[in-house]
Amino acid sequence: MPPWVPAIESKPAPMPLLLVQAFVNTYEGDTDEDVLREPESARHWLTEAALLAPGAAVGPEALAFARAVRENVRALLVVNAGGPPPRPRDLEPLTGLARRCRPRLRLEASGEVRLEAEPGGGLDGAWPKLLLTIRDAQLDGTWQRLKACGNDDCGWAFYDRSHSRRGRWCDMSSCGNRIKNRNLRTRQRGSRPTR
């Protein structure tokens, strides 16, 4: 695994979608650990993931925007897991980003036309790469397998390799068990179960 992938990753997506998964997993809901909270840890992770040039600075506004984009992508992964679609205003950072990104076409020697991210400074150069990775995964069918854990307290991005494509939790023994037990207690009390 690349060094920018969390060591606890048990259901990794194929490359290059792994980059999107690892970006979403820079926040761990169970521990409230956020790699993008502090400039130094964010710069280190973004540089290792090749989303930021070595030595580039990351300011508080850029980090706040990065966290907003991350949560927008997570909202899309909730949909992949069967959750409700986000409202348009909930995706404003990602929507605005998509409007601003300027991809470019490149012709390979083989005649293949490629769409790639136009270089930009700071984190502005990272976003087209991330969006194009999502677009390519949507085209090749791998995007729908990248999901957010059905445990709302977790939200960890995982890649569903199951034949039925019905995976709901990042880990059945922890999150799956928690939700099933919570739903059982809720049913016993006569309330509605959680997602």
VODOGU-516538 format. One record per residue (C-alpha): residue in one letter; x, y, z. Coordinates in Angstrom, 2 decimals. Layout:
% VODOGU-516538
{res->A&east->X&north->Y&up->Z}
...
//
This chain:
% VODOGU-516538
{res->M&east->0.00&north->0.00&up->0.00}
{res->P&east->1.17&north->3.54&up->-0.65}
{res->P&east->2.23&north->5.43&up->2.50}
{res->W&east->-0.73&north->7.82&up->2.22}
{res->V&east->-3.25&north->4.99&up->2.72}
{res->P&east->-4.29&north->4.53&up->6.37}
{res->A&east->-2.64&north->1.49&up->7.95}
{res->I&east->-6.05&north->0.25&up->9.13}
{res->E&east->-7.46&north->0.10&up->5.58}
{res->S&east->-8.99&north->-3.36&up->5.20}
{res->K&east->-11.10&north->-2.86&up->2.06}
{res->P&east->-8.96&north->-0.84&up->-0.36}
{res->A&east->-10.23&north->0.36&up->-3.72}
{res->P&east->-8.18&north->-0.33&up->-6.84}
{res->M&east->-5.82&north->2.38&up->-8.04}
{res->P&east->-6.38&north->5.20&up->-8.85}
{res->L&east->-9.72&north->5.21&up->-6.96}
{res->L&east->-7.73&north->4.38&up->-3.82}
{res->L&east->-6.67&north->8.04&up->-3.80}
{res->V&east->-10.29&north->9.19&up->-3.42}
{res->Q&east->-10.91&north->6.58&up->-0.73}
{res->A&east->-7.80&north->7.59&up->1.22}
{res->F&east->-8.72&north->11.28&up->0.87}
{res->V&east->-12.16&north->10.62&up->2.40}
{res->N&east->-10.53&north->8.51&up->5.11}
{res->T&east->-8.31&north->11.37&up->6.25}
{res->Y&east->-11.07&north->11.78&up->8.84}
{res->E&east->-11.90&north->8.93&up->11.22}
{res->G&east->-15.28&north->9.42&up->12.87}
{res->D&east->-14.78&north->6.95&up->15.71}
{res->T&east->-11.70&north->8.75&up->17.02}
{res->D&east->-12.34&north->12.25&up->15.59}
{res->E&east->-8.84&north->12.08&up->14.12}
{res->D&east->-8.50&north->14.46&up->11.16}
{res->V&east->-5.33&north->14.53&up->9.10}
{res->L&east->-6.57&north->17.72&up->7.41}
{res->R&east->-7.15&north->19.60&up->10.67}
{res->E&east->-3.61&north->20.91&up->11.16}
{res->P&east->-1.48&north->22.45&up->8.38}
{res->E&east->1.60&north->20.27&up->9.02}
{res->S&east->-0.19&north->16.89&up->9.02}
{res->A&east->-2.30&north->18.00&up->6.03}
{res->R&east->0.72&north->19.17&up->4.05}
{res->H&east->2.52&north->15.90&up->4.80}
{res->W&east->-0.42&north->13.71&up->3.68}
{res->L&east->-1.26&north->15.81&up->0.61}
{res->T&east->2.40&north->15.79&up->-0.48}
{res->E&east->2.71&north->12.01&up->-0.03}
{res->A&east->-0.50&north->11.52&up->-2.05}
{res->A&east->0.93&north->13.75&up->-4.82}
{res->L&east->-1.94&north->16.21&up->-4.44}
{res->L&east->0.40&north->19.00&up->-3.34}
{res->A&east->3.87&north->19.92&up->-4.55}
{res->P&east->6.67&north->19.36&up->-2.02}
{res->G&east->7.32&north->22.50&up->-0.02}
{res->A&east->3.98&north->24.11&up->-0.89}
{res->A&east->2.18&north->25.84&up->1.96}
{res->V&east->-1.40&north->25.05&up->2.98}
{res->G&east->-3.30&north->27.84&up->4.70}
{res->P&east->-6.35&north->27.64&up->6.96}
{res->E&east->-8.79&north->28.59&up->4.16}
{res->A&east->-7.39&north->25.93&up->1.82}
{res->L&east->-7.66&north->23.34&up->4.60}
{res->A&east->-11.25&north->24.32&up->5.41}
{res->F&east->-12.10&north->23.97&up->1.72}
{res->A&east->-10.32&north->20.59&up->1.54}
{res->R&east->-12.37&north->19.33&up->4.50}
{res->A&east->-15.59&north->20.57&up->2.85}
{res->V&east->-14.69&north->18.81&up->-0.42}
{res->R&east->-13.88&north->15.64&up->1.52}
{res->E&east->-17.29&north->15.67&up->3.22}
{res->N&east->-19.01&north->16.34&up->-0.13}
{res->V&east->-17.32&north->13.25&up->-1.58}
{res->R&east->-18.32&north->11.28&up->1.53}
{res->A&east->-21.95&north->12.37&up->0.93}
{res->L&east->-21.71&north->10.87&up->-2.57}
{res->L&east->-20.38&north->7.64&up->-1.06}
{res->V&east->-23.38&north->7.53&up->1.29}
{res->V&east->-25.56&north->7.47&up->-1.85}
{res->N&east->-23.47&north->4.58&up->-3.22}
{res->A&east->-24.25&north->2.71&up->0.00}
{res->G&east->-28.00&north->3.20&up->-0.47}
{res->G&east->-28.35&north->6.36&up->1.61}
{res->P&east->-30.30&north->9.46&up->0.68}
{res->P&east->-28.95&north->11.80&up->-1.98}
{res->P&east->-27.52&north->15.06&up->-0.67}
{res->R&east->-29.35&north->18.31&up->-1.33}
{res->P&east->-27.71&north->20.54&up->-3.96}
{res->R&east->-26.73&north->23.14&up->-1.34}
{res->D&east->-24.95&north->20.38&up->0.61}
{res->L&east->-22.64&north->19.88&up->-2.39}
{res->E&east->-21.84&north->23.54&up->-3.04}
{res->P&east->-18.06&north->23.28&up->-2.47}
{res->L&east->-17.79&north->20.30&up->-4.83}
{res->T&east->-20.15&north->21.83&up->-7.40}
{res->G&east->-18.23&north->25.11&up->-7.41}
{res->L&east->-15.00&north->23.20&up->-7.71}
{res->A&east->-16.30&north->21.27&up->-10.72}
{res->R&east->-17.21&north->24.57&up->-12.40}
{res->R&east->-13.74&north->26.02&up->-11.82}
{res->C&east->-11.68&north->22.99&up->-12.87}
{res->R&east->-10.11&north->23.17&up->-16.29}
{res->P&east->-9.21&north->19.72&up->-17.61}
{res->R&east->-7.18&north->19.43&up->-20.80}
{res->L&east->-6.96&north->16.90&up->-23.59}
{res->R&east->-3.74&north->15.11&up->-24.45}
{res->L&east->-3.14&north->12.94&up->-27.50}
{res->E&east->-0.98&north->9.85&up->-26.89}
{res->A&east->1.42&north->8.51&up->-29.52}
{res->S&east->-0.95&north->5.54&up->-29.84}
{res->G&east->-3.75&north->7.89&up->-30.89}
{res->E&east->-5.60&north->7.59&up->-27.57}
{res->V&east->-7.12&north->10.84&up->-26.34}
{res->R&east->-6.69&north->11.39&up->-22.60}
{res->L&east->-8.37&north->13.84&up->-20.30}
{res->E&east->-6.05&north->15.10&up->-17.57}
{res->A&east->-5.92&north->17.75&up->-14.91}
{res->E&east->-4.45&north->21.08&up->-15.84}
{res->P&east->-1.68&north->21.90&up->-13.39}
{res->G&east->-2.41&north->24.52&up->-10.78}
{res->G&east->-0.69&north->25.97&up->-7.76}
{res->G&east->-1.25&north->24.72&up->-4.22}
{res->L&east->-4.33&north->22.61&up->-3.68}
{res->D&east->-5.99&north->24.07&up->-6.78}
{res->G&east->-3.95&north->21.59&up->-8.81}
{res->A&east->-5.21&north->18.66&up->-6.71}
{res->W&east->-8.92&north->19.06&up->-7.25}
{res->P&east->-9.08&north->18.34&up->-11.00}
{res->K&east->-7.07&north->15.15&up->-10.40}
{res->L&east->-9.54&north->14.06&up->-7.74}
{res->L&east->-12.59&north->14.89&up->-9.88}
{res->L&east->-11.17&north->13.13&up->-12.94}
{res->T&east->-10.45&north->10.05&up->-10.84}
{res->I&east->-14.10&north->10.02&up->-9.72}
{res->R&east->-15.28&north->10.52&up->-13.30}
{res->D&east->-13.11&north->7.67&up->-14.61}
{res->A&east->-14.36&north->5.37&up->-11.83}
{res->Q&east->-17.95&north->6.24&up->-12.72}
{res->L&east->-17.24&north->5.30&up->-16.33}
{res->D&east->-15.49&north->2.01&up->-15.54}
{res->G&east->-18.07&north->0.91&up->-12.94}
{res->T&east->-15.82&north->0.96&up->-9.87}
{res->W&east->-17.31&north->4.15&up->-8.39}
{res->Q&east->-20.53&north->2.48&up->-7.25}
{res->R&east->-18.48&north->0.03&up->-5.17}
{res->L&east->-16.81&north->2.81&up->-3.17}
{res->K&east->-19.16&north->3.46&up->-0.25}
{res->A&east->-19.38&north->5.18&up->3.11}
{res->C&east->-19.94&north->2.95&up->6.12}
{res->G&east->-23.61&north->2.69&up->7.08}
{res->N&east->-22.69&north->3.50&up->10.67}
{res->D&east->-23.31&north->7.27&up->10.80}
{res->D&east->-20.79&north->7.58&up->13.64}
{res->C&east->-18.10&north->6.11&up->11.38}
{res->G&east->-18.53&north->7.10&up->7.71}
{res->W&east->-15.29&north->5.32&up->6.73}
{res->A&east->-14.96&north->4.86&up->2.96}
{res->F&east->-14.62&north->1.22&up->1.93}
{res->Y&east->-14.54&north->-0.65&up->-1.35}
{res->D&east->-17.30&north->-3.23&up->-1.64}
{res->R&east->-15.84&north->-6.29&up->-3.35}
{res->S&east->-18.84&north->-8.49&up->-2.58}
{res->H&east->-20.49&north->-10.26&up->-5.48}
{res->S&east->-23.91&north->-8.83&up->-4.58}
{res->R&east->-22.53&north->-5.27&up->-4.13}
{res->R&east->-24.63&north->-4.96&up->-0.98}
{res->G&east->-21.89&north->-4.23&up->1.54}
{res->R&east->-23.01&north->-1.67&up->4.11}
{res->W&east->-20.26&north->-1.47&up->6.71}
{res->C&east->-16.54&north->-0.87&up->6.66}
{res->D&east->-16.19&north->-3.80&up->9.04}
{res->M&east->-18.90&north->-6.26&up->10.00}
{res->S&east->-17.32&north->-7.16&up->13.34}
{res->S&east->-17.29&north->-3.56&up->14.58}
{res->C&east->-19.67&north->-1.23&up->12.75}
{res->G&east->-22.00&north->-3.93&up->11.43}
{res->N&east->-22.31&north->-5.48&up->14.86}
{res->R&east->-22.86&north->-2.08&up->16.49}
{res->I&east->-25.68&north->-1.17&up->14.11}
{res->K&east->-27.33&north->-4.60&up->14.31}
{res->N&east->-27.25&north->-4.49&up->18.12}
{res->R&east->-28.53&north->-0.91&up->18.14}
{res->N&east->-31.39&north->-1.87&up->15.81}
{res->L&east->-32.23&north->-4.89&up->17.96}
{res->R&east->-32.44&north->-2.73&up->21.09}
{res->T&east->-34.54&north->-0.19&up->19.17}
{res->R&east->-36.96&north->-2.90&up->18.00}
{res->Q&east->-37.21&north->-4.22&up->21.53}
{res->R&east->-38.20&north->-0.73&up->22.68}
{res->G&east->-40.68&north->-0.41&up->19.78}
{res->S&east->-38.85&north->2.44&up->17.97}
{res->R&east->-37.63&north->2.75&up->14.38}
{res->P&east->-34.22&north->1.18&up->13.60}
{res->T&east->-31.30&north->3.24&up->12.33}
{res->R&east->-29.83&north->2.99&up->8.87}
//
